[in-house]
Amino acid sequence: MLKARAIIQFCIGATVVLLPTAHLKLVFFGIPLYSVEAPILVALAAYLYGWKQGIFSPLGKINFRDPLVIGIALFFLGAIISFIVNPFSLTGLGMLKTWFFFPLLALWLWLETKPTIEDLARLLLIWLGVVTVSAAGSLAYLFQGELTYDGRLAAWYMSPNYLALFLAPGTLLAHYFFFHPIFSKTRIMRPLICLMLTLLLAALFFTHSYAVWISVALAGLLFLFLDTAHISSWRKTLATAFLLTVIIGTFILFESGSEKWQALTQFENRSSLSSRMMIWQSAGKMIADNPVFGIGLGRFQEVYLEYQKYFPPYLEWAVPQPHNLYLAVWLQTGLLGLIGFILLVSRATILLIKNKSRESALLLGLLVLYLLYGLFDTPFFKTDLAFSFWLIIALILTLPKPEAELQK
């Protein structure tokens, strides 16, 4: 069992390592296989071999009466039904495979290995290393002057916002590991983590992604409050909060004179906020016209163009997603999927609040980071972001049940 378990966990870790290359794919008989999906197939093969040997018991770790599990099932089922009911789309089928099936398969395989808190910490450390290397790599683009037309850092991502959101979890992960017991007696690790945080903050700054900045700041404050609640020294808590405030203030100070800042604060007609408001209006009418089943996965750009006649003139034409997570979930997974998603995140939040551990504080901060950013964009409907979201859910399910839950 140990060998099969180790192989599966190694493959899940490899999936996390490959997140920066999630857009790369190989096509077999017309079916794309993305880089992050390949290790999951290897993990599945190891699991099936172990199952044949009587090592694993399928679904033995999963409590199907748990509202969190029910929420996951409804979210996935809503996506399937919305895809079937609406006009067929090969793109939508691929999204169903990549954003739901493979991540959920990875989640299940991870839970079947009966992971411990040490396994959880190891996966989090891999995640921190991956986003830090990505931050360093993106800064190389900055030094070479490879920026977007408006002077923002995007590196190999489609937009600066996507790069920023991919790097954002690293800020919370760095704080978590800075105070982790495994590094308390190692002199070199804490300076190294400080260097990691510096790289992450620098890369985040040059993306000029205000929505990510706000989400990181609020999620970071929540994590710091929960993570330091058990610390007796109020000075340490105050010093940490002061440091975060200085970082946020520095970002605002250096950004306040930029063209983007002026357009936003003066509410110019063609600012990013104005564009988003028009997109949200269009998405709202789509929901009003298709409230139960939505429009199906991967069809927003097509339907958005059809709705242009209701909102002339459009400020943006190329809009693959509605720049709001909750609108996107309703539109692409229907009302059933939206209910499942709300149940999923609500139950996860309750469990994390009850758990009262450093790990639960970190995971709650990460979850809140995605939910807050979801007010401004769609931190799910993209391969690396979908895998990151499901990774958080898998790690939440890894935590021991809170004492209040066990006493029921």
N, C-alpha and C positions, 0 to 999 in steps of 0.2 A: 504493500500500500504506500509505503514511504516514497518509493521510486515514482509511482504513477502520480502521487500527490505532488511531488517535487517538480515533475515535468509539467503538470497543469499550471502550477503557480509560476513556474519559469515562463511559460507561454503567455500568461496574463501579464506578467511583468514586461515581456517583449512587446506586447500590444501597446503598453504605456510608452515604452521607449520609441515606438514607431509613430506616435501621435503627430509629430511634426511633418511626417511624410504621408499622412493619411490620405492625401489627394492622389498619390501615386497608385497605379493599378496595372494589372495584367488582364488581358481578355482571353477567356477560354470558351470557344464555341459561342461567341457573342455575349458571354456573361462576364461582366467585370468582377475581378477579385482585388479588393483594395489591400494595401500593405498591412493594415491593422487587422484584417480578417484572416490572413494566412496563419498566424500563430494560434488563432482560435480553432481552426481546423485540426492543427496538430494536437492541441489540448483535447479536442473531442475524440480523436483517435486514441490518445492515451487513456481517456476515460472509458471508452468502449472496451478497450483491452482489459482494463481493471475490472469493469463490470462483468465481463465474460469470466474472469478469474474469481468472481464472487467478492471482490474487494469493496466495490461501491454499491450502495442501495439507491436507485434513482429517486430523486426528490425527497430523500430522507431528512434533509436539513430544513426543508421549507415548510412553514406553517401556512396552509392555504386559507386559514380563517383570519389571519392577520390583515387588518385593513390596508397596510402598506402593500402586501402581496396582491390583495384584491384591486387596489388602485393601479398597480402595474398591469394586471390582466385587463382591466377595463380600458386603460390607455392604449394598449397594444390592440385590443379587440376593436376599439373605436377607429384606429388607423386602418385596420383591415376592412371594416365595413364601409368606411368612407371611400376607400380605394375601389371596392367592388361596385358600389352604388353609382359612383361618378364615372365619366368617360375614361376608358382605359388609357393608361400612359405607361410606357416602358420606363420612363424616368421615375414615375411614382413607384413602380414595382421595385426598381433599384433602391429607392429611398427606404422603402419598407424593409428590404433586406439589410441595408447598411445601418440605418438609424434605429431599428428595433430588433430584428431577428438576431443578428450577430452580437450586438452588445448584451442582449438578454441571455443569449447562449453563454457568453463569457461570464455574466453575473451568476448564472446557475452553476457552471463548472467551478467557479471560484468558491461558492458556498458548499459544493459537494466535497471539497478538500478539507472541510472543517477548519477554516483558518483561525489562527490565534491573534491576539493583540500584537504580538511580535511580527507576524506575517503582515498585518495591517500597516505597522510602522515601516516595514521594509518596502512595501508598495508605495507608501507616501514619500519615502526617501527617493525612490526611483523617479517619481513624478517631479519632485523638486529638482533633481539633477537634470531631467529632460527640459523643463521650462528654463532653467538657468543656462544650459547650453544653447537653447533656442534664442534666449536674450542676447548672449554673446555673439551668436551668429548674425542676429538681426542688426546689431550695432556695427558689424562689418559693412553692411549695406549703407549705414549712415556715413561711415568714414569714406566710403567710395562715392558719396553724393547721390546714391540711388534712392530717391524719394519720390513721392507722388507729386502730381502737378501743383498741389497746394503745400508742398514742403513737409509732408508727414511721412513717418517711417512705416512701411508695410512689409518690407523684406520680401519673402516668397509667398506671402498671403495675398488674397484678393483685395483686402482693404486693411487700413491701419486698425480699424475696430476689431477685426478678427485676430490680428496679431496681439493686440492689447488684451483681449479677453483670454487668449490662450496663455499669456504670461501671468495674468492677474492672480491665479491661485498660488503662485510661487511666493507672493508677499506674505500670505498667511502661513504657508508651509515653512518658510524661513524662520518666522517667529516661533513656531511650534518646535522645530528641531534645535533652535538656539538654546532652549531651556530643557531639552530632552535629556533624561538621565544617562543615556548611552554616550553622550558627549561631555558629561560633566567633568571627567578626569582627563580629557584629551585637549591639550592646549591649542593644537592647530585647527581643530574643527570649528570653534566659535568664530575666530577671525575669518575662516573660509566661508562660513555662512553669512557673515557680514559682507564679504565680497560678493557673494551670490545676490544678496538683497540689493546691493548697490547697482549691480548689472541689471537686475530686474526693474528697479525704479528708473534707471536711466533710459532703458528701452521703452518703458511705459510712458515716460515723459515725452519722448520724441514721436510717439504715435499721436499725441494731441487728441486722445479719445476721452472727451469729458465724461461721457456716460460711464465708461469703465473707471475713471478716476473716482467719481462719486460713489459707485458701487463698491470699489475697493475700500474707500475711506469708511463708509458706513458698516460694511461687513467686518472690516478690521477693528473698528471700535467695539462692535458686538463681541467679537472673538476675544479682544483684550479684556473686556469687562468680565466675561465668563471665565477666561483662563486665569485671571488674577484674583478672582473672587475668594479663593481659598488662601491667598497669600496674606499673612498677618501684617506685613510692612506696607503701610499706605504710601510710603515714599516710592517704593518700587512701582506700584500701580500708577502713581501720579507722574513719575518719570517716563514711564512707557507711553502714557497718554500724551504727555507733553511732546515727546519725540514724534509721535504720529501727527500731532497738530503742526509741528514745525515742518514736517515733510509736506503736508497738504498745503500749508501756507506758502512754501517755496514753489510748489507747482503753480499755484495761482499767481504769485508775484511775477514769475518769469513768463507767464502766459497772457497776462492782462493786457499787454499791448499788441497782441497778435490780431491779424485780420479776422480769424475765425471767432475770437473772443468778442470783437467789436460787433460782428454780424449777429452773434447770438444775443448779446446784452442789449443791442439796439433794435432787436426783433425785425431784422431786414426781411423783405419778402422772399428772398431766395436763400435764406439760411437753412441749415440742416434741420432745425426745429420746424420751420415752415413746411419744408418738404415732407417731414414725417407726419405732420398734422393732416396734410392732404391725403397721404397714404392711409392713415388711420381712418379717415372719413370714408375712403373707398372700401377699405376692409370691413368697416361697420355696415355698409350697405350690402356687401357680399353676405355677411352673416344674417342680416335681416331677410335676404332673399333665400338663404340656404341654412336655416337655423339648426336643423336636426343632423344632417349628414355632412355639412360643410361642402367644400369643393373638391376634396381629394388631395392626396400628396402630390407635390410637384407641379401644381396647376396654377399657383398664384400669379405668376408673371402673365400667363395667357389670359386669365380672367380679369386681371388688373387692367390690361390693355382694352378689354371689352368694355370696361366700366369708365373709360376716359370720357365718354360722351356725357356722363353725369357730373363731371368735375373739371370743366375746361378752365384754363389750360393746365395740364399736368406740369409740375416742376421737375419730376423725374420720370423717365420712361423705362429704364432697365431696373426693375424692382423684383427680384426673385422671392423675397419674403416681406411681410408687412411691417417690419421694424418694431414688432411687439410680440413677445413670446406667447401671451395669452390669446391674442387674436389669431396668431399662427396655429396654436394648438386647436382652437375651436374650428378654424377654417379647414384644417388638414386632417383632423381626426374626429370631427363632428362633436355633437353634444356629449355623447357617451365618452369619447376620449378626453374631453375637457373635465368631465366629472371624475374620471379616473385619475387624471393628472392632479387635480385639486386634492383628491383623497390621498394620493401618493405623497405629495409634499406636505400636506397637513399632518399626516400620521408620522412621517419622518421627522418633522419639526418637534412634535410632541415627545417622541421617543428620545430625541437628542436633548431636549430640555430636562427630561426626567433622569437621564443617565448620569449627569454631573461628573464627567471625567474630562481630562484635557482633550482626548480624542473626540469626544462628543462636541466639545466647544469648537474644535477646529472644523469638524464636518458641518456643524450648523453654520459657522461662518462661511464656508465654501458654498453651501446650499443657498444661503441668503445672498451671497455674491451673485449667483446666477439668477435668482429670482428678482433681485433689484435691477440688474442689467436688463432683465426681460421686459421691464417697462419701456425701454428705449430701443431694444433690438431683439433678435431671436437667437439666444445662446443654446440652441438645441439642433436646429435644422441645418446642420453642417457636420460632416463626418467626425472630425476630431472633437468638436464640441458635444456631439451626441454621446460619443464614447466617454468623454470626461464627465458628463452628467450621470450616466449610468454607473461609472466608476464610483462616484460619490454614494449613490444608492447602494451599491454592492458593499462598500465599506461600512455604511450605516447598518446593514443587515449583519455584518461581521461582529459588531459590538455585542457584548453580553446584554441580556435583557435588563432593564432598570429594575431595582428592587421593588418599586411600586407595582410593576407589571407582574413580577414573580409571585407576589402575595395575593394576586387575584384568584 
